[in-house]
Amino acid sequence: MRAADPDGAIVLTTYGRSSGFCVDPIEKKPLDHFLPGTAVLSFGTAGCNLACRFCQNWDISKSREWDRLNDEASPETIAEAARELGCRSVAFTYNDPTIFLEYAADVADACHDRGIATVAVTAGYICPEPRRDFYARIDAANVDLKGFTEEFYRAVCGAHLEPVKETLVYLAHETEVWLEVTTLLIPGYNDSERELDALSGWFAEALGPDVPLHFTAFHPDWKMRDVPATPPETLTRARRIALGNGLRYVYTGNVRDEEGGSTYCPNCGVVVIGRDGYEITRWHLDGAGRCESCRAPLPGRFERHPGHWGARRRPVRLADFVVA
């Protein structure tokens, strides 16, 4: 949120304040090819630059800042807390980091000073100039591609499709940011076979077959409580369509689906990362991120062994951490 100061300059009124901090598994962002199994310190502020009728964090994204911003923390405190908690990364999430860009950028700088990576969970709705400055500080991003028609973006999200596509192409081809993409499938709105075919066909051509795509299940929320939850078979169908269009890493989320949640070597077909929910059940990668069976490289950011955070979700108070 922004306001004018006494000198008439526009300032970020949420700087240094948060709606809360929590340690999550990195797979919850979702990121499946970025430091799997590790813990990430997640936080957000208040407000959003979209108006999605299905928002599942609406109490944060639609709130007035003084209703939700209870935690105060400097960028240095956040980075130090992540280090002390054993988190490999810090995620800007819950609401879109685009609207607290200056705060997120300073947190990112403090994190990098301590060897902590940064993650953006975002709708990708941002102008080119701030986009360049922001993503120069980001190590990994999960971008919501909320649908694949202008009508859906306009009527359901209060936004436009093309700027999001531009951000995705920019991240995939002009940055070193590790990119994954999520589409929340809403029954009757963006889950038709025609739209899924168009989305994944464009995705393969514009972003490439190695960018992971996550199809996740909707549950009734905010202004769409009358819409039913997404059936698991819809996610399975979407995954099949995307794989048929040449994508190599397509995942299902918000449901229990070991097949749709696991990573397969595109060369020999073995499970290289097995997952049951947020738990890693199999690890078949060598220290260079290659399949141990056929030595084919897996795109992403991997280490010799996965992390062991598991499915835990741990709220934390930043007031417990003091930077000397």
C-alpha positions in Angstrom: 0.0 0.0 0.0 1.2 3.5 -0.8 0.5 7.0 0.3 1.9 10.5 -0.1 4.3 11.8 2.5 4.3 15.4 3.7 6.6 16.3 0.8 4.2 14.8 -1.8 6.4 11.8 -2.5 4.7 8.4 -2.8 6.0 6.0 -0.1 5.4 2.3 0.7 3.4 2.3 4.0 3.8 -1.4 4.5 7.6 -1.2 4.5 9.0 -3.2 7.4 5.7 -4.7 8.4 4.2 -8.1 7.7 1.0 -10.1 8.0 3.1 -13.0 9.4 6.1 -15.3 9.0 6.1 -19.1 8.6 8.6 -21.7 7.7 7.3 -23.9 4.9 8.6 -26.7 2.6 9.8 -25.1 -0.6 7.4 -27.5 -2.5 4.5 -25.5 -1.0 5.3 -22.4 -3.1 5.1 -24.6 -5.3 8.7 -25.1 -6.5 9.7 -28.7 -7.2 13.0 -28.1 -9.0 14.6 -25.6 -6.6 16.4 -27.0 -3.6 13.9 -29.8 -3.0 13.1 -30.7 0.6 14.5 -27.5 2.1 12.8 -25.0 4.3 11.8 -21.5 3.2 10.9 -18.6 5.4 7.6 -17.2 3.9 6.0 -13.8 4.5 3.8 -11.2 2.9 2.3 -7.8 3.7 -1.3 -6.7 2.8 -3.1 -5.8 -0.4 -2.8 -6.9 -4.0 -2.7 -5.4 -7.5 -5.3 -7.9 -8.8 -8.8 -8.6 -7.7 -9.2 -12.3 -8.2 -12.7 -13.4 -7.1 -11.3 -16.8 -6.0 -8.5 -15.5 -3.9 -7.5 -18.0 -1.2 -5.5 -15.4 0.8 -8.3 -12.8 0.6 -8.1 -11.9 4.3 -4.5 -10.7 3.6 -4.8 -9.4 0.0 -8.0 -7.6 0.5 -7.4 -6.3 4.0 -6.6 -2.8 5.2 -3.0 -2.8 6.2 -3.7 -1.9 9.8 -6.0 -4.9 10.2 -3.3 -7.4 9.3 0.2 -6.0 9.6 1.1 -7.1 13.1 4.7 -8.2 12.7 7.5 -5.7 12.3 10.9 -6.7 10.9 13.8 -5.1 9.1 15.3 -6.7 6.1 18.4 -7.7 8.1 16.2 -9.3 10.8 14.3 -11.4 8.3 17.6 -12.6 6.7 19.2 -13.4 10.0 16.0 -15.3 11.1 16.1 -17.4 8.0 19.8 -18.2 8.6 19.2 -19.2 12.3 16.1 -21.2 11.4 18.0 -23.2 8.8 16.0 -21.9 5.8 17.8 -22.0 2.5 15.6 -19.3 1.1 13.1 -16.5 1.9 9.8 -16.3 -0.1 7.8 -13.2 -0.8 4.3 -14.7 -0.9 0.7 -14.7 0.6 0.1 -11.4 -1.3 2.0 -10.3 -4.4 5.6 -8.9 -3.9 5.0 -6.5 -6.7 3.1 -4.2 -4.3 5.9 -4.2 -1.7 8.7 -4.2 -4.1 11.0 -1.8 -2.3 10.7 -3.9 0.9 11.2 -7.2 -0.9 14.2 -5.8 -2.8 15.9 -4.7 0.5 15.1 -8.1 2.1 16.6 -9.9 -1.0 19.9 -7.9 -0.7 20.1 -8.7 3.0 19.5 -12.4 2.3 22.1 -12.6 -0.4 24.6 -11.0 2.0 24.1 -14.1 4.2 24.0 -16.7 1.4 20.2 -17.1 1.6 18.3 -17.4 -1.7 15.1 -15.5 -2.6 11.8 -16.7 -4.0 8.9 -14.7 -5.5 5.4 -16.1 -5.6 3.6 -13.8 -7.9 0.9 -13.2 -10.5 3.6 -11.7 -12.8 1.5 -8.5 -13.3 4.2 -5.9 -13.4 5.6 -3.2 -15.8 9.0 -3.8 -17.5 11.1 -1.3 -15.6 10.3 -2.5 -12.0 10.2 -6.1 -13.3 13.9 -5.8 -14.4 15.0 -4.3 -11.1 13.0 -6.7 -9.0 14.0 -10.0 -10.7 17.7 -9.0 -10.7 17.4 -9.9 -7.0 15.4 -13.1 -7.2 16.7 -16.6 -7.5 13.5 -18.5 -8.2 9.9 -17.6 -9.0 6.6 -19.3 -9.2 4.3 -17.3 -11.4 0.5 -17.8 -11.5 -0.8 -18.1 -15.1 -4.4 -17.8 -13.8 -6.1 -18.8 -17.1 -5.5 -18.5 -20.8 -8.2 -16.1 -22.0 -8.4 -12.3 -21.8 -12.1 -12.7 -20.8 -11.1 -14.8 -17.7 -8.4 -12.3 -16.6 -10.7 -9.3 -17.1 -13.9 -10.7 -15.5 -12.5 -12.9 -12.8 -9.1 -11.3 -11.9 -9.6 -7.6 -12.8 -6.4 -7.7 -15.0 -5.1 -8.6 -18.5 -3.5 -11.8 -19.8 -0.8 -10.3 -22.1 1.4 -8.6 -19.4 1.6 -11.9 -17.6 2.7 -13.8 -20.7 5.3 -11.0 -21.2 6.6 -11.6 -17.7 6.8 -15.3 -18.2 8.8 -15.0 -21.5 11.1 -12.4 -19.9 11.9 -14.7 -17.0 12.4 -17.7 -19.1 14.7 -16.1 -21.7 16.2 -13.0 -20.3 17.1 -13.8 -16.6 18.8 -16.4 -14.5 15.7 -16.8 -12.3 14.6 -20.4 -11.9 11.0 -20.4 -13.2 8.0 -22.6 -12.4 4.4 -21.8 -13.3 1.0 -22.5 -11.6 -2.5 -22.6 -13.0 -5.3 -23.0 -10.5 -8.1 -24.9 -12.3 -11.6 -23.7 -11.5 -14.5 -25.9 -12.7 -16.4 -24.2 -15.5 -14.1 -21.2 -15.8 -10.6 -22.2 -17.1 -10.6 -26.0 -17.2 -11.9 -26.8 -20.7 -9.9 -29.1 -22.8 -9.7 -26.4 -25.5 -8.2 -23.9 -23.1 -5.8 -26.3 -21.5 -4.6 -27.4 -24.9 -4.0 -23.7 -25.9 -2.3 -22.9 -22.7 0.1 -25.8 -22.7 0.8 -25.5 -26.4 1.7 -21.8 -26.0 3.7 -22.7 -22.9 5.8 -25.3 -24.8 6.6 -23.0 -27.6 7.1 -19.7 -25.7 8.8 -20.9 -22.5 10.2 -24.3 -23.5 9.5 -27.9 -22.4 11.7 -27.8 -19.3 9.8 -25.1 -17.4 7.7 -27.0 -14.8 4.0 -26.4 -14.9 1.7 -27.0 -11.8 -2.0 -27.6 -12.1 -3.6 -27.1 -8.7 -7.1 -27.7 -7.3 -9.5 -24.9 -6.5 -11.5 -24.9 -3.3 -14.5 -22.5 -2.8 -13.4 -19.2 -1.3 -14.1 -15.5 -1.1 -16.5 -14.5 -3.9 -16.6 -17.9 -5.5 -18.0 -20.0 -2.6 -20.8 -21.3 -4.9 -18.3 -23.0 -7.3 -17.5 -26.6 -6.5 -14.0 -27.8 -5.7 -11.8 -29.1 -8.5 -12.2 -32.9 -9.0 -8.8 -34.8 -9.0 -9.6 -36.2 -12.5 -9.6 -32.6 -13.9 -6.0 -32.2 -12.8 -5.0 -35.6 -14.2 -6.7 -34.6 -17.5 -4.9 -31.3 -17.6 -1.5 -33.0 -16.9 -2.1 -35.5 -19.7 -2.9 -32.7 -22.2 0.2 -30.7 -21.2 2.5 -33.8 -21.4 0.9 -34.5 -24.8 2.0 -31.0 -25.9 5.6 -31.7 -25.1 6.0 -30.4 -21.6 8.4 -32.7 -19.6 7.5 -31.6 -16.0 3.8 -31.3 -15.2 2.6 -31.6 -11.7 -0.7 -31.7 -9.8 -1.2 -29.9 -6.5 -3.7 -29.4 -3.6 -4.5 -33.1 -4.0 -2.8 -36.3 -2.9 -1.4 -37.7 -6.1 2.0 -39.4 -5.9 2.2 -39.8 -9.7 1.3 -36.2 -10.4 3.6 -35.0 -7.7 6.7 -36.9 -8.6 9.5 -36.0 -11.1 10.4 -38.4 -13.9 13.5 -38.5 -16.0 12.4 -37.5 -19.5 15.1 -39.7 -21.0 14.6 -43.1 -19.3 11.4 -42.6 -17.4 12.4 -43.5 -13.9 11.2 -41.6 -10.9 14.1 -39.3 -10.0 12.2 -37.4 -7.2 9.4 -39.3 -5.6 6.9 -37.2 -3.6 3.9 -38.0 -1.4 2.4 -34.6 -0.7 5.3 -32.5 0.5 7.3 -35.5 1.7 10.2 -36.6 -0.6 10.0 -40.4 -0.8 12.8 -41.1 -3.4 15.9 -39.3 -4.5 17.6 -40.6 -7.7 19.9 -37.7 -8.6 23.7 -37.5 -8.4 25.6 -34.5 -7.2 25.4 -32.8 -10.6 21.6 -33.0 -10.7 21.6 -35.9 -13.2 19.5 -39.1 -13.3 21.5 -41.8 -11.6 20.2 -44.4 -14.1 21.0 -42.7 -17.4 23.0 -39.6 -16.4 20.5 -37.3 -18.2 20.6 -33.8 -16.6 17.5 -32.5 -14.8 16.8 -28.8 -15.1 16.7 -26.9 -11.9 18.8 -26.1 -8.8 19.8 -29.3 -7.0 22.3 -30.5 -4.4 23.7 -33.9 -3.8 21.1 -34.7 -1.2 17.6 -33.2 -0.6 16.6 -31.3 2.4 14.6 -33.0 5.2 12.1 -30.4 6.2 9.1 -32.5 5.2 5.6 -31.2 5.3 5.9 -29.2 8.5 4.5 -25.6 8.7 6.0 -23.6 11.5 4.8 -20.1 12.3 7.5 -17.9 13.8 7.7 -14.5 15.6 10.4 -12.2 14.2 10.4 -10.4 17.5 12.4 -13.4 18.8 15.3 -12.6 16.5 17.6 -9.7 17.1 20.3 -8.5 14.8 23.3 -7.3 16.7 
